């Protein structure tokens, strides 16, 4: 229990909640002491408005993002107060303002959070409409509160400059360990492979998100500020973790075949599974050490496990005649080489946290890192190109604008207590996707109901203003802490905080709870209805786009592998970018499938085909990574014409699948099955000829050539089958 509390208290979410709580509470306490509570509360609002835009990034981007948000939220508050009395232009002005603020989201994650902050500012502007000099002072105080939040955030940054990235790296290590653990589970006899693969796909979505967060901070710092020794160390760890994940993805085994082949030699597979589990256990233990900020001591003897596997393979080879054992030895050698590479990568990560870091370990891995970041620029054409119903953000902006205007009119002309709370509920709940909006609507209503009842019960018993003030601060802190973890719990604590605050300044506590719940229900119902009926963004409409991007990313990755196999040399930046993009797009495709599952059954069109295509693309990526990893780490022979013909066949299959997704049925002709079979025969003959011509050669060289022949041809056959299945399933998807 103590460990869980400590873990929560050391989390990024709790740290961020402390920042916004301090930035809000300090002005309120100081100005209340001076008898100017309203001024302190206005500054607290500025901190609330600015807080969402404080997302992971380099220090420069953090400061710029918060400053822009501070100017926007205070300026918007002033504009709303100026225009509000002019009823003949107020409504069109408000609608246009909401729509334009919502459209800012086209510029990415930071812009989305700035947009959210500005919308919150619009809604809470109606909590206190001022005139004359008062509205200027109020907006100025909001700006001051925003800048005070920036100051608090910078203090936290300089006190613990590396803590955020350490926690992100720790989470990344933990998720990578989970992935390796699932790989180990596949070796269990009669394992539920479908369930394990589905878990791996879901895990890929989480890993994509955390990889992006880490890139944003580490690479930005590395390219803009010369990079500290700590930053370089974390960069090396991150690159190693990405390589561990790629290695795990790239080395696919036919577990059924291996179990059948080694049924009489179970020690071999048990030795390997033990090593596979210990790879994951080592990373999990390291993750805990990084989070706790304690010295790391490796408890898992990976090198001993590796040696045990080598001995088990040697015993297997000795038990059988050499010729009989050769195929099994090749399989086991591939497994051993994979495990050896993983141990090597994990040892690099362990050394980074146990020894003095040597920047030479990067060995040029930091070359062209800035190309792995999404460019931070905001051209006007990006906004204008999204002024179309084909844009999800345009439809969401229009939907949100109409819903907020309806909510404002309902709250204004019907006897509701606080119109701004209806607007606030709509803004917080409403998301482009149906599933998330529905879930947040239910959680918001439940959280508000229970939070209101609990807070009202406490106010009924507790009369001491000091105690209520302390409780409100605690509830604020917990409410912000749980926002990203559990929205229902967050809504409960935020409601309690609001009720406590109004319980301090107003006597009508019963009415407060009643109206708070009523306003929330109205806002939630409006948000849910709008998401369902106003240009709904059903995921099945977006799936073809994600499918196309995933297939295209895999296609680009294969092209880079082919170029490298033909030309040899060192790995190019374009190769690494293509690999990164393939991982991201497969994760995005799976995330789209997850959103689709949350929607009504009637809208889950072609769900089995979508899932099959997600799995096929993941398998294709695995096969590509396997081929790419092998040719990077081995001295390979020259690529033959047959190799390039087969690769061209796979590329054409993927091209045809993309054409079908675009409703273009002018498909490229591909090689007949017979010709393709001849190419595979040609590849096998070339390899056999090379082996004969190279004989006699030493045993190790012979095994390496045999391994290359087997692996490359098997992967090409597998790539061809996968691309054909992707094309076939895409046809079914489009025809149904």
C-alpha positions, -999 to +999 in steps of 0.1 A: +000+000+000+028+024+010+046+016-023+015+024-043+010+057-025+047+066-030+045+056-067+014+078-072+030+107-054+061+105-076+041+103-108+041+130-135+003+135-130+007+142-093+036+166-100+016+185-126-014+186-101+009+201-075+021+228-099-014+240-108-026+237-072+002+258-059-003+284-087-040+286-079-039+284-041-010+309-033-027+339-050-061+331-033-044+328+001-023+359-003-051+381-016-077+367+008-053+378+036-053+413+021-091+413+018-091+409-020-104+374-025-118+382-060-084+392-073-068+360-060-095+339-075-091+357-109-053+348-108-063+312-099-084+311-130-054+321-151-034+292-137-063+268-144-066+280-180-029+278-187-022+244-170-035+222-199-010+236-224+020+226-202+028+194-221+060+174-225+085+193-247+118+212-246+121+241-223+119+266-252+087+251-265+072+249-230+078+286-223+065+296-258+034+274-254+025+287-220+031+324-230+009+321-261-018+304-240-016+331-213-021+359-239-049+341-256-070+332-225-067+367-210-074+383-244-105+360-250-119+369-216-115+406-224-132+402-258-162+383-244-167+409-218-165+437-244-189+421-269-214+406-244-236+438-240-239+441-278-266+415-282-270+420-320-234+409-327-227+388-296-242+355-308-225+354-342-193+366-326-194+338-299-201+311-326-173+323-348-149+326-318-157+290-306-153+276-341-119+293-348-106+282-314-116+246-321-100+247-355-066+254-339-064+217-332-053+210-368-018+220-357-012+190-334-012+181-297+001+213-283-024+233-303-052+210-292-044+217-256-041+255-263-075+252-280-089+234-249-076+261-226-091+289-247-125+271-248-125+268-210-117+305-208-147+313-230-170+292-208-158+307-175-159+342-189-197+340-182-191+333-146-181+369-140-192+394-167-176+428-160-176+462-176-154+493-179-120+492-162-131+462-141-130+439-171-095+451-180-083+445-145-099+410-144-083+400-177-050+414-164-052+393-133-059+362-154-028+370-174-009+375-141-021+341-129-010+325-161+024+340-158+026+329-122+018+293-133+047+296-158+070+307-129+059+277-108+064+253-137+099+267-144+108+263-107+098+227-108+117+222-140+150+236-125+146+219-092+142+185-108+152+191-145+154+154-154+127+138-133+100+140-160+121+122-186+133+097-160+097+087-153+089+085-190+119+063-196+109+042-166+074+037-181+089+029-214+112+003-199+082-012-181+061-014-212+090-029-232+093-055-204+056-063-208+061-068-245+090-092-239+070-110-212+042-116-238+069-130-262+078-154-235+042-164-230+041-176-266+064-205-256+039-220-233+023-252-247-011-245-261-008-208-255-037-186-265-018-169-294-047-148-305-051-132-271-014-127-267-011-110-302-040-088-294-023-077-261+009-070-281-011-048-305-027-028-277+007-025-261+021-011-293-004+018-291+008+027-256+045+024-266+039+047-296+025+074-274+053+072-248+080+070-276+066+103-290+067+120-256+103+109-251+114+120-286+097+154-280+118+161-249+151+143-255+156+151-292+145+187-288+169+192-259+197+175-278+193+196-310+186+230-294+207+232-262+238+211-270+225+183-247+237+176-212+254+144-201+222+132-185+203+140-217+228+119-238+225+091-213+187+090-216+190+093-253+212+062-254+188+043-232+158+053-254+175+043-286+184+009-270+148+004-259+136+011-294+161-015-307+150-040-281+114-036-292+124-039-329+144-071-322+115-086-303+091-077-332+116-089-358+123-124-345+091-144-351+092-181-344+068-209-355+061-220-319+040-250-329+066-263-353+093-259-327+073-276-299+067-306-323+103-307-333+117-305-297+091-325-279+117-351-270+142-324-259+120-301-237+151-287-219+160-266-250+127-248-251+124-244-213+159-229-212+149-204-239+116-195-222+134-190-189+158-166-206+129-148-224+112-143-190+144-131-174+149-105-202+116-091-192+122-094-155+155-075-158+138-046-175+109-045-151+133-044-121+153-016-138+121+003-143+113+002-106+148+013-097+146+043-120+112+053-106+124+050-070+156+067-078+176+039-061+208+023-072+202-006-096+216-041-089+210-067-115+194-099-099+188-118-131+218-137-144+212-132-181+246-143-191+242-175-171+208-181-187+224-175-221+251-200-213+225-226-202+208-222-236+240-227-254+247-259-234+211-271-241+217-266-278+250-285-277+234-314-258+206-315-284+232-316-312+252-343-295+221-365-288+213-367-325+233-374-355+247-342-370+228-345-403+195-352-385+200-323-361+211-297-386+177-282-393+169-280-355+203-266-348+197-238-374+164-229-357+180-230-322+210-209-334+186-182-347+169-182-312+203-180-295+215-152-317+183-132-310+187-138-272+223-128-274+215-095-291+187-088-266+211-094-236+236-071-252+210-043-256+197-048-221+232-047-207+237-013-224+206+000-206+218-015-173+252+001-176+237+035-182+222+034-148+250+016-129+283+030-143+296+064-153+280+072-187+304+074-217+291+096-245+311+075-270+285+048-265+261+068-288+285+060-317+268+083-342+233+072-332+224+108-326+229+117-363+200+137-379+178+132-348+158+164-354+143+146-385+125+122-361+105+151-346+073+166-360+082+201-373+070+229-351+056+254-376+020+266-382+014+275-419-020+291-427-025+266-455-028+237-429-059+256-414-075+264-448-070+229-461-091+216-432-121+238-440-139+208-455-164+182-443-137+156-451-117+169-421-126+153-388-115+184-369-137+206-391-167+184-384-159+183-346-154+221-345-188+227-362-204+201-339-189+217-308-198+252-318-235+243-324-237+223-291-221+251-271-244+277-287-275+255-279-262+250-243-257+287-239-292+295-252-308+268-230-289+280-200-297+317-207-334+315-214-344+287-191-341+289-153-307+274-149-283+285-121-250+287-140-249+287-178-211+285-177-212+251-160-233+237-189-207+250-214-178+237-193-193+202-191-197+202-229-161+213-235-146+188-211-167+158-223-170+163-260-144+145-281-143+139-319-149+101-313-182+087-301-168+061-277-147+085-256-175+111-255-200+085-243-176+072-216-167+107-204-204+117-203-213+088-180-181+093-158-188+130-156-224+126-144-215+098-119-185+118-106-206+150-102-234+131-085-212+113-060-189+142-055-218+165-048-234+141-023-201+135-005-192+172-004-227+182+008-225+156+035-192+170+047-205+206+046-235+195+067-212+182+094-182+205+091-187+242+097-151+254+103-140+275+073-103+265+077-111+228+076-132+233+045-105+253+028-079+226+035-103+199+022-109+220-010-071+222-016-068+184-012-097+178-035-083+201-061-049+183-060-065+149-063-089+160-090-061+172-112-040+142-104-066+117-116-076+136-148-056+113-171-058+082-149-095+079-139-119+105-152-147+094-129-126+098-098-113+131-111-148+145-117-157+134-081-129+153-065-133+184-088-170+185-079-162+183-042-136+211-046-161+234-064-188+227-038-164+234-010-153+267-026-189+278-030-197+265+004-172+290+018-185+320-001-223+313-004-248+301+021-271+282-003-252+249-002-282+227-010-291+247-041-255+246-052-253+207-053-287+205-070-279+230-098-244+216-102-257+181-109-285+195-132-262+216-152-238+187-156-266+164-168-278+189-194-243+195-207-235+158-209-268+149-226-262+177-252-227+165-258-238+129-263-267+138-286-245+161-307-218+134-311-244+109-322-264+130-346-243+160-358-220+148-386-208+119-364-173+108-368-178+070-369-145+052-369-154+029-398-153+061-420-117+068-409-104+032-410-096+032-447-073+062-441-054+045-413-052+013-433-038+032-463-012+049-441-002+016-424+002-002-457+021+027-473+044+029-442+052-009-445+057-004-483+082+024-477+100+003-451+103-026-475+117-002-502+144+010-478+153-026-468+156-035-505+178-005-512+201-014-482+203-051-493+213-041-528+238-013-519+250-024-485+269+003-465+256+020-434+220+025-423+207+057-438+185+082-419+157+075-445+158+039-435+154+047-398+126+072-405+108+046-426+111+021-397+099+046-371+069+056-393+059+019-399+058+013-361+038+045-355+012+038-383+006+002-372-001+016-337-024+042-351-043+015-370-048-005-339-059+026-319-085+032-347-097-004-342-099+002-304-121+032-310-143+013-334-150-014-308-163+013-284-190+024-309-225+010-313-227-024-329-245-010-359-215+012-367-189-016-363-189-023-400-165-049-413-150-052-378-135-087-384-118-076-417-104-044-400-090-065-372-076-091-396-059-063-416-045-048-384-030-082-375-017-088-411+000-054-412+015-061-378+028-094-391+041-078-422+060-052-401+074-081-380+086-099-411+101-067-425+119-059-392+132-095-392+147-091-427+160-056-420+175-066-387+192-097-402+208-078-431+220-051-407+238-075-384+252-099-409+276-097-438+252-107-466+258-118-502+248-097-532+211-093-539+201-114-569+176-104-596+152-130-582+153-112-548+144-079-564+116-095-585+100-110-554+103-077-535+087-059-565+058-085-564+052-076-527+053-039-534+028-043-562+004-062-540+006-035-514+001-008-541-030-026-553-044-028-518-039+010-515-056+015-548-086-004-536-088+017-505-089+048-527-116+031-548-093+029-578-098-006-594-071-002-621-048-027-604-012-034-615-006-068-630+016-091-611+037-122-618+017-154-623+020-178-594+041-202-615+066-175-624+069-164-588+074-201-577+102-202-603+118-171-588+118-188-553+134-219-569+159-197-586+168-181-552+172-215-536+194-227-565+216-195-563+221-201-526+229-238-531+254-229-559+271-203-536+274-229-509+289-255-532+313-230-547+324-218-513+331-253-501+352-263-484+348-235-459+350-234-421+320-246-401+310-212-388+310-196-423+290-225-437+264-221-410+261-184-415+255-189-453+230-216-446+212-194-421+211-165-446+197-187-473+170-201-451+160-168-434+160-146-465+140-170-486+116-178-458+110-142-451+104-134-488+078-163-490+062-150-459+062-114-472+046-125-504+019-145-486+011-116-462+009-090-490-015-113-510-036-118-478-037-080-473-048-075-509-074-102-506-088-090-473-089-054-486-110-066-515-135-082-491-135-050-470-143-028-500-169-052-515-189-058-483 
